[in-house]
Amino acid sequence: MINNWIEEKTFKSISYSGQKLVQTEFESCIFMNCDFSNADFSESEMLNCKFEGCNFSMAKFAGTGMKEVQFIGCKLIGIGFDDCSDFLFSVSFQKCTLDYSSFTEKKMKKTKFTDCSLKEVDFSASDLSMAVFENCDLFLTVFQRTILEKTDFRTAINYSIDPEANRIRKAKFSYSGIAGLLVKYNIEIE
């Protein structure tokens, strides 16, 4: 149940660190350089919102709806996006640090990740069909039982994807990135 509704507002350089923002609906809001570290967004809704240069370290999103949410230059380390509501889940990330986050079992068709660090992120059992990982670092990122059909990895680096444990039909890879598909065979490619 939504208790607060905030629409079409811009917030700049505000600290919400440790605050409870539960059961709040944010619609068409812009947040610039705000600190949301340790904030609790449980059971909230974010509709058509943009976050620029924000810190979400250790923020909680249990049951939070994210629909058409943009994150630009944000720090989102260790975030459990898999705790977010699945209903119309739609996000995009540009120049963000998402290391150690989890998207387990999320439906993320056509999601765009641009210039992001996604080290040790868990995408197990997610649907990333037609997603784009443009200039992203996927070091030790987990793809297990993940749908990667038509997903674009051409400019991504450091990925390790087992073609036998994931659906990769018509996924796009660069010639130099093919080694990331053969890691499990422990072979040397020169």
NORRA-V381543 format. One record per backbone hydrogen bond with DSSP energy under -1.0 kcal/mol. NH is the residue of the N-H (numbers start at 1). CO is the residue of the C=O. If there is no record, write none. Layout:
nh = (NH NH)
co = (CO CO)
This chain:
nh = (3 4 6 8 11 13 16 18 19 21 23 25 26 27 28 30 31 32 33 35 36 38 39 40 41 43 44 45 46 47 48 50 51 52 53 55 56 58 59 60 63 64 65 67 69 70 71 72 73 75 76 78 81 81 82 83 84 85 89 90 92 93 94 95 97 98 100 101 102 103 105 106 108 110 111 113 114 115 117 118 120 121 122 123 125 126 127 128 130 131 132 133 134 137 138 141 142 145 147 148 150 151 152 153 156 157 161 165 167 171 172 178 180 181 182 185 186)
co = (23 23 25 27 30 32 35 37 16 40 42 4 45 6 47 9 50 11 52 14 55 57 36 19 60 62 41 24 65 26 67 29 70 31 72 34 75 77 56 39 83 61 44 46 90 49 92 51 94 54 97 99 79 102 102 80 81 64 86 66 69 112 71 114 74 117 119 98 79 122 124 103 127 129 108 132 93 134 96 137 139 118 101 142 144 123 106 147 149 128 111 152 113 116 157 138 121 165 126 167 169 148 131 172 153 136 180 162 146 168 151 175 177 178 179 182 183)
